[in-house]
């Protein structure tokens, strides 16, 4: 099973947007997917509860809730045969409390907004992951610019800052109304109809490609994950 963690200790960075759209992408490609929600706001859980029944199933694990009638370990179990588990972490995350989970992750994604505060927070987060949590493989971490307008000065500063880090800077996601619409409907960008979503979908290709490479590098065995190939141009056109 491929384990993907979306984190940024600073709230409002777009972790849930990233986690839910990834879950929808994998599920819509026939990959058995679980979405684990540690955020006390329950945004990922709310998104799945709004998800129409005729869309691909995504297992929801509301880790922020106290389970009733079962042990916590039982409540946290993914369904048998799950191939991808995506964890949406809370704001104000204490990295050391999650150090074991972070070290077991196959990929860690850090979304960053274009602002001075967010740039400093992301830089500090990456530094602590490498020096305090002591991740054995820094190549398992990647950052991406979120809700960005590339023609602004602050974006140029953000891109420079992310590009100078010792980890991969993989893509820039647009500041787009499509994310608001997908969140309201409980669907992902790849499941939406209309040519207006195509531009946003294309910005996700580097994310899927990077995650696919991480999956390909997992040790092969009985429970090895099945990495999903990124969509080609034909698939992008078909999705709209």
PyMOL commands that set and color helices and strands:
alter all, ss='L'
color gray80, all
select helices_A, chain A and resi 15-28+43-50+72-75+95-104+116-131+138-140+153-163+177-185+189-191+195-203+205-216+233-239
alter helices_A, ss='H'
color red, helices_A
select strands_A, chain A and resi 2-6+33-37+59-62+84-88+107-113+141-148+168-174
alter strands_A, ss='S'
color yellow, strands_A
deselect
rebuild
show_as cartoon
